[in-house]
């Protein structure tokens, strides 16, 4: 067995990774608008707003998680991909199930609730796959072996 791989970063590489992640989210937003037959202005606006809101979301949601993992020494590519998956799953399942069922105005019938949860998990799973790819790309930009 070799020595464990150690990864290091700097503030400029972390900033570049944040910018690249935000741009990838902006491009994803633009791609989601394409099937709607929107014009060039709407696509450009989707790119700009997706990038801006993506940067905000990455800073507010993923930043603290990244900081905890970084300080704990958990800095590998698997950790980055898992962090992207877990964060996306939690965020999108919570959004589709009204806060994991905590904020329902009326309790749902059990068969309806089951379909809501299954649909939320499947939809969030697809988004989580994309999030893991973005997280891996950001990790590759931010970290280098020491």
ZIPEJO-V110603 format. One record per residue. PSI is psi in whole degrees, -180 to 180 (* if undefined). OMEGA is omega in whole degrees, -180 to 180 (* if undefined). NEAR is the number of other C-alpha atoms within 12 Angstrom. Layout:
BEGIN
PSI | OMEGA | NEAR
PSI | OMEGA | NEAR
END
This chain:
BEGIN
139 | 178 | 4
179 | 176 | 5
148 | 179 | 6
145 | 179 | 12
132 | 178 | 16
134 | -178 | 17
141 | 178 | 22
160 | 180 | 22
175 | 175 | 26
168 | -177 | 16
-34 | 180 | 13
-38 | 177 | 13
-36 | 176 | 19
-40 | 177 | 27
-40 | 177 | 22
-40 | 179 | 22
-41 | 177 | 31
-44 | 178 | 35
-42 | 179 | 28
-41 | 177 | 28
-42 | 178 | 40
-41 | 178 | 33
-40 | 177 | 29
-39 | 177 | 31
-36 | 175 | 35
-42 | 177 | 30
-38 | 177 | 27
-41 | 177 | 26
-43 | 179 | 27
-41 | 179 | 28
-34 | 178 | 20
-25 | 178 | 18
-21 | -175 | 22
-48 | -178 | 19
-16 | -179 | 11
-4 | 179 | 13
27 | 180 | 13
156 | 180 | 16
179 | -177 | 14
-36 | 180 | 14
-42 | 180 | 15
-38 | 178 | 20
-42 | 178 | 24
-41 | 178 | 20
-39 | 176 | 20
-40 | 178 | 27
-47 | -178 | 27
-50 | -179 | 23
-37 | 177 | 24
-38 | 178 | 29
-44 | -180 | 27
-49 | 179 | 25
-30 | 175 | 25
-42 | 177 | 30
-42 | 178 | 27
-47 | -179 | 21
-42 | 179 | 24
-40 | -179 | 36
-44 | -175 | 22
-41 | -174 | 16
-50 | -176 | 22
-27 | -178 | 36
-53 | 179 | 26
-39 | 177 | 16
-44 | 178 | 24
-43 | -179 | 32
-43 | 178 | 21
-46 | 179 | 17
-40 | -179 | 20
-48 | -180 | 26
-35 | 179 | 14
-7 | 179 | 12
12 | 179 | 17
93 | -168 | 25
12 | -176 | 34
174 | -179 | 29
-33 | 179 | 28
-42 | 178 | 19
-39 | 179 | 25
-46 | -180 | 34
-43 | 179 | 29
-37 | 178 | 30
-42 | 177 | 38
-42 | -180 | 37
-50 | -176 | 30
-44 | -179 | 28
-45 | 180 | 33
-43 | 179 | 33
-48 | -178 | 30
-45 | -177 | 28
-48 | -174 | 28
-31 | 173 | 28
-42 | 178 | 29
-40 | -179 | 24
-36 | -176 | 22
-17 | -179 | 26
20 | 180 | 30
59 | 178 | 22
46 | -179 | 17
32 | 178 | 20
2 | -178 | 20
-24 | -174 | 14
25 | 176 | 14
134 | 177 | 16
-39 | 178 | 10
141 | 176 | 10
141 | -180 | 14
155 | 173 | 18
152 | -173 | 11
-36 | 179 | 10
-37 | 177 | 11
-42 | 180 | 13
-40 | 179 | 20
-46 | 180 | 15
-36 | 177 | 17
-45 | -180 | 24
-43 | 179 | 27
-46 | 178 | 17
-41 | 179 | 18
-43 | -180 | 29
-40 | 180 | 27
-45 | 179 | 18
-46 | 180 | 25
-31 | 177 | 30
-41 | 177 | 25
-42 | 178 | 19
-37 | -179 | 26
-33 | 177 | 28
-44 | 177 | 23
-40 | 180 | 26
-37 | 178 | 35
-37 | 176 | 30
-42 | 177 | 27
-42 | 179 | 37
-40 | 178 | 41
-41 | 178 | 30
-42 | 178 | 29
-40 | 179 | 38
-43 | -178 | 37
-35 | 178 | 28
-40 | -172 | 28
-37 | -170 | 31
148 | 173 | 30
152 | 176 | 19
144 | 177 | 16
* | * | 12
END
